[in-house]
Amino acid sequence: MKIGTIDIGTNSMRLLIADYKNNKIENRKKYINTTRIGQGVDEKGYITEDAMERNLNALKEFNDICKEQNCEEIYCMGTSALRDSKNGKEFVKRAKDITDIDVKIICGDEESNLGFLGVLEGTEGDKKDNILVIDIGGGSTEFIFGNEEGIKFCKSENVGALRMTEKFITTDPINEEDFNRMHSFIESTISSTLKILKNKKISKLVGIGGAITSVSAINQQLEVYSMEKVHNSEVAKKDIEKILQNLKKMTLNDKKTIKGLQPKRADIITAGVTILNIIMEKLEFEKIMISEYDNLEGLMCQKSKKMS
């Protein structure tokens, strides 16, 4: 059967349309719209009317695509910004009125579960090994440790690429002082989680989310983004450091021309790469594998298995 799953993230709204048969996801197509529902949420506590309208329009467009492609089911989840805003429920109600889609606001743990489920779906080979999945989103970063038998540890931290950019970055290019303040804040916020993870036997580090897939695309200098080239690619820590050093020197206009980076992500990429770099440094990992299977695939698996 053909299914559509939608993720309303802090920075972007994404849609996956695929066939789900024999417990397998086939013919995946992904769509993305940089809708920034989280713009200003950290500061004001509310989704602004502009962001509300932008996201309702994008949801309507995605709903239309699902209908055109004959999706039998459409599932939709909202993450960090909808969780944290005081008027998230208002968005859910308006979305239902306009599109008849039920938007489910999920907690950090559930987001972690779905991300992990998606990664396992896209992993080939031995799934008994313990992996650590890092999901750097716009509003939060999820840490999920486990294997096919289940999740053994997970934590959602409120450091995300859009949230950190809004909180700390005031100049273009970023000045040293802003960067250092941001770096210290990220480090201190996630340090207790990283201490716990340091004592786990992690056989592989896997990254999901827009900031991390962008790092792979930048590293490969992809003229056109390719799910196939990004999925299961590896990026070395030294390459991440090099990308970060370059980003720190560049103006926003320069960043918009980087091969592999969507121009709409250019303003928040430095914060995203900083989070990733700190994690790899503290956990002493020399490389990370990138997965193009994430919480969208996870949601599809979870819902389809319940139905079958």
GINORMO-V657217 format. One record per pair of residues at least 6 apart in sequence whose C-alpha atoms are under 8 Angstrom apart, sorted by the first residue. I is the first residue (numbers start at 0). J is the second residue. D is the distance in Angstrom with one decimal. If there is no record, write none. Layout:
I J D
I J D
//
This chain:
0 18 5.4
0 19 5.4
0 20 6.4
0 70 7.7
0 71 6.8
1 16 7.1
1 17 5.7
1 18 4.4
1 19 6.3
1 69 7.0
1 70 4.8
1 71 5.8
1 72 7.2
2 16 5.7
2 17 5.7
2 18 6.3
2 19 7.0
2 70 5.0
2 71 5.9
2 72 5.1
2 73 6.0
2 299 7.3
3 14 6.8
3 15 5.6
3 16 4.5
3 17 6.7
3 65 6.2
3 70 6.1
3 72 6.3
3 73 4.7
3 74 6.4
3 299 7.8
4 14 5.7
4 15 5.3
4 16 6.6
4 73 5.7
4 74 4.8
4 75 5.7
4 295 5.9
4 296 7.8
4 298 6.9
4 299 6.4
5 12 7.1
5 13 5.6
5 14 4.5
5 15 6.5
5 73 7.6
5 74 6.2
5 75 4.5
5 76 6.3
5 295 6.7
6 12 5.7
6 13 5.3
6 14 6.6
6 75 5.9
6 76 5.1
6 77 6.0
6 78 7.5
6 294 7.9
6 295 6.6
7 13 6.7
7 36 7.9
7 75 7.5
7 76 6.2
7 77 4.7
7 78 6.4
8 35 7.8
8 36 7.3
8 37 7.9
8 77 6.2
8 78 5.5
8 79 6.7
8 80 7.0
8 136 7.4
8 137 6.9
8 138 7.9
9 35 5.7
9 36 5.4
9 37 4.5
9 38 7.6
9 78 7.0
9 79 6.1
9 80 5.0
9 81 7.7
9 136 7.2
9 137 4.9
9 138 5.5
9 161 7.5
10 33 6.1
10 34 6.2
10 35 4.2
10 36 6.4
10 37 6.3
10 38 7.8
10 136 7.5
10 137 4.9
10 138 7.6
10 161 6.5
11 31 6.8
11 32 5.6
11 33 4.2
11 34 5.0
11 35 5.7
11 36 7.5
11 137 7.9
12 31 5.9
12 32 5.3
12 33 6.3
12 34 6.2
12 54 7.8
12 57 7.6
12 58 8.0
13 29 7.1
13 30 5.6
13 31 4.5
13 32 6.4
14 29 5.5
14 30 5.0
14 31 6.4
14 61 6.9
14 295 7.6
15 27 6.7
15 28 5.7
15 29 4.6
15 30 6.6
15 295 6.4
15 296 7.6
16 26 8.0
16 27 5.9
16 28 5.3
16 29 6.5
16 65 7.3
16 70 7.7
17 24 6.4
17 25 5.8
17 26 5.3
17 27 4.6
17 28 6.3
18 24 5.8
18 25 5.1
18 26 6.1
18 27 7.3
19 25 6.3
19 299 8.0
19 303 7.4
22 300 7.6
22 304 7.5
24 296 7.8
24 300 7.9
32 57 7.1
33 263 6.7
33 264 7.9
34 50 7.2
34 53 6.2
34 54 5.8
34 57 7.4
35 50 6.6
35 54 7.9
36 46 6.5
36 50 5.1
36 51 6.7
36 53 7.8
36 54 6.5
36 80 6.7
36 81 7.9
37 46 6.6
37 50 7.7
37 80 4.9
37 81 7.7
37 137 7.8
37 138 7.3
37 161 7.8
37 162 8.0
38 46 7.3
38 47 7.7
38 50 7.1
38 161 7.7
39 45 7.4
39 46 7.2
39 47 7.5
39 165 7.6
40 46 5.7
40 47 7.8
40 80 6.7
40 83 7.5
40 84 6.1
41 83 7.9
41 162 6.8
44 83 7.2
44 84 5.2
44 85 6.0
45 84 4.9
45 85 5.4
45 86 5.9
45 87 8.0
46 80 8.0
46 84 6.2
46 85 7.8
46 86 6.5
46 87 7.3
51 90 6.8
55 93 7.7
55 94 6.2
55 97 7.8
58 94 7.6
58 98 7.5
59 97 7.3
59 98 5.9
62 73 8.0
62 98 6.8
65 73 7.4
73 100 7.4
74 100 7.5
74 101 7.3
74 102 7.6
74 298 7.8
74 299 7.9
75 100 7.2
75 101 6.6
75 102 5.0
75 103 6.3
76 102 5.4
76 103 4.7
76 104 5.7
76 105 6.5
77 102 6.5
77 103 6.0
77 104 4.5
77 105 6.1
78 104 6.1
78 105 5.8
78 106 7.1
78 107 7.6
78 110 7.2
79 106 7.9
79 107 7.5
79 137 7.9
79 138 5.5
79 139 6.3
80 138 6.4
81 87 4.8
81 104 6.5
82 104 6.4
82 105 7.2
82 106 7.0
91 101 7.2
91 102 5.6
91 103 7.7
94 100 6.5
94 101 7.4
94 102 7.3
95 101 5.8
95 102 7.5
107 141 7.4
107 154 7.4
107 155 5.4
108 153 6.9
108 154 7.0
108 155 7.0
110 141 7.9
110 294 6.9
111 141 6.1
111 142 7.3
111 143 6.1
111 153 6.8
111 154 7.8
111 155 7.6
111 294 7.9
112 143 7.8
112 150 7.6
112 297 7.9
113 293 7.3
113 294 4.6
113 295 7.6
113 296 7.8
113 297 4.5
113 298 5.8
113 301 7.8
114 134 7.6
114 207 7.9
114 292 8.0
114 293 4.7
114 294 3.9
114 295 7.6
114 296 7.9
114 297 5.9
115 132 6.8
115 143 6.8
115 150 8.0
115 293 7.1
115 294 7.3
115 297 7.2
116 293 7.6
116 294 7.3
116 296 7.6
116 297 4.8
116 300 7.7
117 292 5.2
117 293 4.5
117 294 5.5
117 295 7.0
117 296 4.8
117 297 3.9
117 298 7.6
117 300 7.7
118 132 7.9
118 290 6.4
118 291 7.9
118 292 5.3
118 293 5.6
118 297 7.6
119 126 7.2
119 147 7.0
120 292 7.1
120 296 7.5
120 297 7.6
121 290 7.2
121 291 7.7
121 292 5.5
126 146 6.1
126 147 5.5
127 146 5.5
127 147 5.9
127 148 7.4
128 146 5.9
128 202 6.3
128 203 8.0
129 144 6.9
129 145 5.1
129 146 4.9
129 200 7.0
129 201 5.5
129 202 5.6
129 203 7.0
130 144 5.7
130 145 5.7
130 146 6.2
130 201 5.6
130 202 5.8
130 203 4.9
130 204 5.9
130 205 7.0
131 142 6.9
131 143 5.6
131 144 4.4
131 145 6.7
131 201 6.3
131 202 8.0
131 203 6.4
131 204 5.0
131 205 6.1
132 141 7.8
132 142 5.9
132 143 5.0
132 144 6.3
132 204 6.1
132 205 4.8
132 206 5.7
132 207 7.3
133 140 7.0
133 141 5.8
133 142 5.0
133 143 6.6
133 204 7.5
133 205 6.2
133 206 4.8
133 207 6.2
134 140 5.4
134 141 5.0
134 142 6.7
134 206 6.0
134 207 4.8
134 208 5.3
134 211 7.9
135 141 6.6
135 159 6.1
135 160 7.2
135 206 7.9
135 207 6.9
135 208 5.5
135 209 7.3
135 210 6.3
135 211 6.9
135 271 6.8
135 274 7.7
135 275 7.7
136 159 5.3
136 160 6.3
136 208 5.8
136 209 6.7
136 210 7.0
137 159 4.6
137 160 4.7
137 161 4.6
137 162 6.3
138 157 6.3
138 158 6.2
138 159 4.2
138 160 6.6
138 161 6.1
138 162 5.2
139 155 6.6
139 156 5.6
139 157 4.4
139 158 4.7
139 159 4.2
139 160 7.8
139 162 7.8
140 155 5.8
140 156 5.3
140 157 6.5
140 158 5.8
140 159 5.7
141 153 7.3
141 154 5.9
141 155 4.4
141 156 6.3
142 152 8.0
142 153 5.4
142 154 5.3
142 155 6.3
143 150 6.9
143 151 7.9
143 152 6.0
143 153 4.4
143 154 6.7
144 150 5.8
144 151 5.7
144 152 5.1
144 153 6.1
144 201 7.9
145 151 5.0
145 152 6.8
154 192 7.2
156 188 7.5
156 189 6.7
158 185 6.5
158 188 7.7
158 274 7.9
159 270 7.7
159 271 6.8
159 274 7.8
160 210 7.4
160 267 5.5
160 268 6.7
160 269 7.8
160 270 5.0
160 271 4.5
160 274 7.9
161 267 5.6
161 270 7.6
163 181 6.8
163 270 6.2
164 266 7.7
164 267 5.8
164 270 6.0
167 177 5.8
167 178 7.5
167 180 7.1
167 181 5.8
168 177 5.8
168 178 7.2
168 181 7.9
169 177 7.2
171 249 8.0
171 250 5.5
171 251 6.6
172 247 6.7
172 248 6.1
172 249 5.6
172 250 4.5
172 251 6.8
173 247 6.1
173 248 7.4
173 250 7.9
182 273 7.1
182 274 7.9
185 274 6.8
186 277 6.9
193 278 7.5
193 281 7.1
193 282 7.0
196 282 7.7
197 282 6.0
203 287 7.5
203 288 7.7
204 284 7.7
204 286 7.5
204 287 5.2
204 288 6.2
205 287 5.7
205 288 4.7
205 289 5.6
205 290 6.6
206 212 7.7
206 287 6.6
206 288 6.1
206 289 4.8
206 290 6.0
207 289 6.2
207 290 5.5
207 291 6.7
207 292 7.5
207 293 6.2
208 293 7.3
210 268 6.3
210 271 5.3
210 272 6.7
211 271 7.6
211 272 7.5
211 275 7.7
211 289 7.1
212 229 6.6
212 289 6.5
212 290 7.6
212 291 7.3
213 259 6.6
213 260 5.8
213 261 7.8
214 234 7.9
214 239 7.3
214 242 8.0
214 272 7.4
215 229 6.1
215 232 7.1
215 233 7.4
215 234 6.4
215 289 7.2
216 224 6.7
216 229 6.4
216 258 7.6
216 259 4.5
216 260 6.8
217 257 7.1
217 258 5.8
217 259 4.4
217 260 6.1
218 234 7.4
218 238 7.2
218 242 7.8
218 259 7.7
219 259 7.4
220 258 5.0
220 259 5.3
221 258 5.8
221 259 4.6
222 258 5.6
222 259 5.9
223 259 6.8
224 259 6.3
226 291 6.3
229 289 6.7
229 290 7.3
229 291 6.7
230 289 5.9
230 290 4.9
230 291 4.8
230 292 7.6
231 288 5.9
231 289 5.3
231 290 5.5
231 291 7.6
232 288 5.8
232 289 5.5
232 290 7.6
233 286 6.6
233 287 5.6
233 288 4.4
233 289 6.1
234 286 5.6
234 287 5.5
234 288 6.6
234 289 7.7
235 285 5.8
235 286 4.2
235 287 6.5
236 276 7.4
236 279 7.1
236 284 7.3
236 285 5.1
236 286 5.4
236 287 7.6
237 285 7.6
239 272 7.3
239 276 6.7
240 276 6.8
243 269 6.6
243 272 6.3
243 273 6.9
246 254 7.1
246 269 6.0
247 269 6.9
251 265 6.5
251 266 6.2
254 260 7.9
254 262 7.4
254 265 5.5
254 266 7.8
255 261 7.2
255 262 4.4
255 263 7.6
255 265 5.5
256 262 7.0
279 285 7.2
279 286 7.9
//
